[in-house]
Amino acid sequence: MTTTIRISDRSVRFPRATISPDFEEKRVIASSPWEFVSLWLRQRKRHDACVYWEQAKAFYESARDLPVESAPLPLYYAFLNASKALLECNGVRYSAYHGVTGLDLRTSVNGRIRIDNEGISIKQGGFLPALIQHLGEIEARRQYNLGEILSNLAFIHRSVAISYSRGELFLSIKNPRYVHHNGRAWFRANLQDEHTHGQTLATIPAAFSTSITDRVTRLESVATFPWSGARRPTSADIAALKDFHRSIRLDINYIASATPLWYVKRTLASYTMIRRYNLTLMFLAMHRLSEIARYKPIELIHILEGRRNWIIYEFVKIARNQFLDEIAAEITGYEISPAGVRQSSF
């Protein structure tokens, strides 16, 4: 009989963290992830990481009341220093260079100021390549446009779909979990009823299969991993679970809230599929917007007056909370949810 993976008689939560989630810890309820992570770093004497984290908080708060055309600059430095805290905490070496640069993709034929003409290139060295290596991303492509990157983020997928007149790239799922049977384990979730017709199911990535049991449409990973089923999992069990979780999180994304909203990223010909994690995508997008805000503010105003201005507005407003939620989970390995904070906003 298939059962949910348990550790010490407690069902394993499907965690927000990608790289080193702590599957054995309970969910943390905190009034501020900034303070929780800061205390967590101090307790472990990660002094350098704490310095970067505190400075990231200062940049983050300085952007709180800024308009969309100005906020990307301090928000990018908040993203940068929070990411430095992650690498410092894990002893990852990196250079002082940012490792990413913007490109103007306009041509004589297509010279309009729009997000699809704003290019972003990942360099061979610098901070971002170090972050990418820590995350374990293997995508070879290193140049994108801003529209492609924003289209691959679940938390603004509806504004992207409406602005581009496309289908939604992300399908909502319920109860994501890991189950096991006969020494093997795999991912399982339930698809929402509105996503269970044939045309939609045909767009589910090949890494997953679907089936109907008791009128519930299940989404399951094709790949499995070894799991002993012992009451106290072995170190090999936990290592296999972490490796599998890291791989599947390229397809399973969430929107930050008190209870995260989970989505599967489907395959649609109208979208360019990017096999990178949210942290990298948000970092790339905010870097390019910060460059435009700093060096070409008039062009940013043109973009914000264009047909797809809603995407930019939503990204700048929501990415700050999404990035904080994800980077806090990656640093600590904990599931951190807000307490007494309206609209799950920190």
NORVEN-V252321 format. One record per residue. N is the residue number from 1. OMEGA is omega as a letter, one per 40 degrees, with the letter a starting at -180 (none if undefined). NEAR is the number of other C-alpha atoms within 10 Angstrom. D_LAST is the distance of its C-alpha to the last C-alpha in whole Angstrom. Layout:
# NORVEN-V252321
n = (N | N)
omega = (OMEGA | OMEGA)
near = (NEAR | NEAR)
d_last = (D_LAST | D_LAST)
This chain:
# NORVEN-V252321
n = (1 | 2 | 3 | 4 | 5 | 6 | 7 | 8 | 9 | 10 | 11 | 12 | 13 | 14 | 15 | 16 | 17 | 18 | 19 | 20 | 21 | 22 | 23 | 24 | 25 | 26 | 27 | 28 | 29 | 30 | 31 | 32 | 33 | 34 | 35 | 36 | 37 | 38 | 39 | 40 | 41 | 42 | 43 | 44 | 45 | 46 | 47 | 48 | 49 | 50 | 51 | 52 | 53 | 54 | 55 | 56 | 57 | 58 | 59 | 60 | 61 | 62 | 63 | 64 | 65 | 66 | 67 | 68 | 69 | 70 | 71 | 72 | 73 | 74 | 75 | 76 | 77 | 78 | 79 | 80 | 81 | 82 | 83 | 84 | 85 | 86 | 87 | 88 | 89 | 90 | 91 | 92 | 93 | 94 | 95 | 96 | 97 | 98 | 99 | 100 | 101 | 102 | 103 | 104 | 105 | 106 | 107 | 108 | 109 | 110 | 111 | 112 | 113 | 114 | 115 | 116 | 117 | 118 | 119 | 120 | 121 | 122 | 123 | 124 | 125 | 126 | 127 | 128 | 129 | 130 | 131 | 132 | 133 | 134 | 135 | 136 | 137 | 138 | 139 | 140 | 141 | 142 | 143 | 144 | 145 | 146 | 147 | 148 | 149 | 150 | 151 | 152 | 153 | 154 | 155 | 156 | 157 | 158 | 159 | 160 | 161 | 162 | 163 | 164 | 165 | 166 | 167 | 168 | 169 | 170 | 171 | 172 | 173 | 174 | 175 | 176 | 177 | 178 | 179 | 180 | 181 | 182 | 183 | 184 | 185 | 186 | 187 | 188 | 189 | 190 | 191 | 192 | 193 | 194 | 195 | 196 | 197 | 198 | 199 | 200 | 201 | 202 | 203 | 204 | 205 | 206 | 207 | 208 | 209 | 210 | 211 | 212 | 213 | 214 | 215 | 216 | 217 | 218 | 219 | 220 | 221 | 222 | 223 | 224 | 225 | 226 | 227 | 228 | 229 | 230 | 231 | 232 | 233 | 234 | 235 | 236 | 237 | 238 | 239 | 240 | 241 | 242 | 243 | 244 | 245 | 246 | 247 | 248 | 249 | 250 | 251 | 252 | 253 | 254 | 255 | 256 | 257 | 258 | 259 | 260 | 261 | 262 | 263 | 264 | 265 | 266 | 267 | 268 | 269 | 270 | 271 | 272 | 273 | 274 | 275 | 276 | 277 | 278 | 279 | 280 | 281 | 282 | 283 | 284 | 285 | 286 | 287 | 288 | 289 | 290 | 291 | 292 | 293 | 294 | 295 | 296 | 297 | 298 | 299 | 300 | 301 | 302 | 303 | 304 | 305 | 306 | 307 | 308 | 309 | 310 | 311 | 312 | 313 | 314 | 315 | 316 | 317 | 318 | 319 | 320 | 321 | 322 | 323 | 324 | 325 | 326 | 327 | 328 | 329 | 330 | 331 | 332 | 333 | 334 | 335 | 336 | 337 | 338 | 339 | 340 | 341 | 342 | 343 | 344 | 345 | 346)
omega = (i | i | i | i | i | i | a | i | i | i | a | i | i | a | i | a | a | a | a | i | i | a | a | a | i | i | i | i | a | i | i | i | i | a | a | a | i | i | i | i | i | a | a | i | i | a | a | i | a | i | i | a | i | i | i | i | i | i | a | a | i | a | a | a | i | i | a | a | a | a | a | a | i | i | i | a | i | i | a | a | i | i | i | i | i | a | i | a | a | i | a | a | i | i | a | a | a | i | i | i | i | i | i | a | i | i | i | i | a | a | a | i | a | a | a | i | i | a | i | a | i | a | a | a | i | a | a | i | i | i | i | i | i | i | i | i | a | i | a | a | a | i | a | i | a | i | i | a | a | i | a | i | a | a | i | a | a | i | i | a | a | a | a | a | i | i | a | a | a | i | a | i | i | i | i | a | i | i | a | i | i | i | i | i | a | a | i | i | i | i | i | a | a | a | a | i | a | a | i | a | a | a | i | a | a | i | a | i | i | i | a | i | a | i | i | i | a | i | a | i | i | i | i | i | a | i | a | a | i | i | i | a | i | i | i | i | a | i | i | i | a | i | a | a | i | a | a | a | i | a | a | a | i | i | a | i | i | i | a | i | a | a | i | a | a | a | i | a | a | i | i | a | i | a | i | a | a | a | i | a | i | i | a | a | a | i | a | i | i | i | a | a | a | a | a | a | i | i | i | i | i | i | a | i | a | a | a | a | a | a | a | a | a | a | a | a | a | a | a | a | i | a | i | a | a | a | i | i | a | a | a | a | a | i | a | i | a | i | i | a | a | i | i | a | i | none)
near = (5 | 10 | 12 | 18 | 23 | 20 | 17 | 11 | 9 | 12 | 16 | 19 | 20 | 16 | 21 | 24 | 24 | 22 | 19 | 19 | 22 | 20 | 21 | 16 | 13 | 13 | 14 | 14 | 15 | 16 | 16 | 16 | 20 | 18 | 14 | 17 | 22 | 20 | 13 | 15 | 21 | 15 | 10 | 9 | 12 | 17 | 16 | 14 | 24 | 24 | 18 | 21 | 26 | 19 | 16 | 26 | 21 | 15 | 19 | 22 | 15 | 14 | 19 | 13 | 9 | 12 | 12 | 20 | 21 | 19 | 23 | 28 | 21 | 21 | 28 | 26 | 21 | 27 | 26 | 21 | 22 | 27 | 28 | 26 | 27 | 24 | 19 | 19 | 19 | 13 | 11 | 13 | 13 | 18 | 12 | 8 | 11 | 17 | 18 | 21 | 15 | 22 | 14 | 13 | 18 | 15 | 9 | 6 | 6 | 9 | 11 | 14 | 17 | 21 | 23 | 17 | 19 | 20 | 22 | 22 | 17 | 19 | 16 | 12 | 15 | 17 | 21 | 24 | 20 | 20 | 21 | 17 | 11 | 15 | 18 | 14 | 17 | 10 | 10 | 7 | 10 | 11 | 15 | 22 | 21 | 23 | 22 | 18 | 23 | 22 | 24 | 24 | 25 | 24 | 23 | 21 | 20 | 18 | 20 | 25 | 16 | 14 | 14 | 15 | 10 | 13 | 14 | 19 | 24 | 26 | 20 | 19 | 22 | 15 | 13 | 19 | 18 | 22 | 21 | 22 | 16 | 11 | 12 | 15 | 26 | 22 | 22 | 23 | 22 | 19 | 24 | 14 | 12 | 9 | 14 | 17 | 9 | 8 | 9 | 13 | 15 | 14 | 14 | 19 | 15 | 11 | 11 | 18 | 15 | 19 | 13 | 12 | 8 | 5 | 8 | 14 | 17 | 19 | 22 | 21 | 18 | 13 | 14 | 17 | 15 | 19 | 22 | 16 | 19 | 13 | 12 | 12 | 15 | 13 | 9 | 12 | 17 | 17 | 13 | 16 | 21 | 17 | 14 | 19 | 22 | 18 | 14 | 17 | 20 | 17 | 17 | 20 | 24 | 22 | 21 | 22 | 16 | 16 | 12 | 14 | 16 | 22 | 22 | 24 | 23 | 21 | 17 | 17 | 8 | 12 | 16 | 14 | 16 | 16 | 15 | 19 | 21 | 23 | 21 | 18 | 20 | 22 | 20 | 26 | 27 | 25 | 24 | 24 | 28 | 24 | 17 | 21 | 20 | 15 | 11 | 12 | 16 | 13 | 14 | 25 | 16 | 13 | 19 | 19 | 12 | 13 | 11 | 18 | 18 | 17 | 23 | 24 | 16 | 16 | 21 | 21 | 15 | 16 | 24 | 23 | 17 | 21 | 21 | 23 | 24 | 21 | 23 | 25 | 24 | 22 | 24 | 19 | 21 | 22 | 24 | 27 | 20 | 20 | 14 | 10 | 13 | 9 | 9 | 15 | 15 | 17)
d_last = (42 | 39 | 36 | 32 | 32 | 31 | 31 | 32 | 33 | 29 | 28 | 26 | 23 | 22 | 19 | 17 | 18 | 21 | 23 | 23 | 21 | 22 | 24 | 25 | 22 | 21 | 17 | 15 | 13 | 10 | 8 | 6 | 8 | 9 | 11 | 12 | 13 | 15 | 17 | 18 | 19 | 21 | 22 | 24 | 25 | 23 | 23 | 23 | 20 | 19 | 20 | 18 | 15 | 15 | 16 | 14 | 11 | 13 | 14 | 10 | 10 | 13 | 13 | 10 | 13 | 16 | 18 | 18 | 21 | 20 | 16 | 17 | 19 | 16 | 14 | 17 | 17 | 14 | 15 | 18 | 17 | 15 | 18 | 20 | 19 | 19 | 23 | 23 | 22 | 25 | 28 | 28 | 30 | 29 | 30 | 29 | 29 | 26 | 29 | 28 | 29 | 29 | 33 | 34 | 36 | 37 | 41 | 44 | 44 | 40 | 39 | 36 | 33 | 31 | 28 | 31 | 33 | 30 | 31 | 29 | 31 | 30 | 32 | 34 | 33 | 30 | 26 | 25 | 28 | 28 | 24 | 26 | 29 | 26 | 25 | 28 | 28 | 32 | 32 | 35 | 34 | 32 | 32 | 30 | 29 | 26 | 27 | 28 | 24 | 22 | 24 | 24 | 20 | 19 | 16 | 18 | 22 | 22 | 22 | 24 | 27 | 27 | 28 | 30 | 32 | 31 | 31 | 27 | 27 | 25 | 26 | 24 | 25 | 25 | 25 | 25 | 27 | 30 | 33 | 36 | 40 | 43 | 41 | 39 | 36 | 34 | 30 | 31 | 28 | 29 | 30 | 29 | 32 | 32 | 32 | 35 | 38 | 40 | 39 | 35 | 36 | 38 | 35 | 33 | 34 | 37 | 35 | 34 | 37 | 37 | 39 | 39 | 39 | 40 | 38 | 35 | 35 | 34 | 32 | 33 | 33 | 37 | 37 | 37 | 36 | 38 | 37 | 40 | 38 | 39 | 37 | 36 | 35 | 37 | 35 | 37 | 35 | 31 | 32 | 33 | 30 | 28 | 30 | 30 | 27 | 26 | 29 | 28 | 24 | 25 | 26 | 24 | 20 | 17 | 14 | 11 | 10 | 11 | 14 | 15 | 17 | 20 | 22 | 26 | 26 | 30 | 33 | 33 | 36 | 34 | 31 | 32 | 30 | 28 | 28 | 25 | 22 | 19 | 18 | 21 | 21 | 18 | 19 | 22 | 21 | 19 | 22 | 24 | 22 | 22 | 25 | 26 | 24 | 26 | 29 | 30 | 28 | 30 | 30 | 26 | 27 | 30 | 28 | 25 | 29 | 30 | 30 | 27 | 24 | 22 | 21 | 20 | 18 | 16 | 16 | 15 | 12 | 11 | 12 | 9 | 7 | 10 | 11 | 9 | 9 | 13 | 13 | 12 | 14 | 17 | 17 | 17 | 19 | 17 | 15 | 11 | 10 | 8 | 10 | 10 | 7 | 9 | 9 | 7 | 4 | 0)
